Amino acid sequence: MATGFSLRSHDLVMTVIQEQDRKTIDLETAVVMPDHIHMIFRVIESHTLRKVLQGIEDRSSRQINQAFGRKGRVWLVESFDHIIWYATSWKRK
């Protein structure tokens, strides 16, 4: 995220994430921090991680920009995704 979230931005992002639950992802949990997001989810078959994240970023950027009457990039071009392969890793996360 390029700048910190306001409470309204937080709500917009959480709504976009929750809308994807059972459509493109099986959402376990999501937390919107002041300048980034943590999510744990499984990608539903026929979707890819890249497309899911891109869709969430696109939709939330559009809504945040509309809500605040601005234009431009909302998200940074970096992602620190991590695939959880084992139950021990799942419990730690």
N, C-alpha and C positions, 0 to 999 in steps of 0.2 A: 504494500500500500504506500502510495506516495506521501500521504499526509495522515495525521491521526483521525480516527473516527469520532464523529459526534454521536450522541445517543440516537439521533434520527438515522444517521448512516448505518449504525449498528443494526437497527431494526430492519432497514431496507435489505441489508446483506443477509441477515438471518432468514428473512422471508424468501429471498431468492434461493438460498440453500435448501430450506424446508420444502419449497415447491418441487425440487428435484428428487426428493425422497420418494422412492418406489416408481419413479419414472426413468431416471438414468442411474440412480445410486440407491443403495440400502444404507441410509444414514444411521450411524451408531451415535455419534455426538458431534457437536460443533460449538466452538467458542470463538467469539469475535473479540480480539484484543484491541488495544488502542491503535496499533499500526500493522496488525497481521491477523490471520485466522488459523485456528487449528481445527481440523476435521478428521474424523475416523469414519470411513465408509467403505462399502464394497461396490465396485462398478458393476452394473447390471450388464449381462451379456449383450452384445451388439453395440455397446458404447465403449469408448476408450477414455482413459484417464485424462489425456490431453484435451479431448473434446468436452468432457464434463467440466473441467476446470475453466476452459475457455468460455463455455456457455455461462457459468456462474459469474466470471469476471465481466463478460460483455453485458449481461443483464443488470448486474449490480452497478456497473459504471454508468450505464445509461440512466438508471433510476436516480443515482446519487447526483449526477450532473443536472438532471431535470429538476430534482428537488431543490437544489441550491442555485439554479440558474447560471450554471457555468459550463464550460467545455473543457475537453482535454483528458489526459490520462489520469486515471484514478489508481490503477495498480502498477507496481514496479514489474519489470520484465524478468523476475526471478521467482523460482519456486523451489521449495525444499521438500518435495514429496518423498515419502518413504513407504515401501511396500512391507507389510507385516506378513511374514511367512510362517511363524511359529506361535503356538499358544503362549509360550513364555514372553515373547515379545509383545503380544496382544495385551497381556496382563500388565506389563510395564508401562505401555502407552496409556 
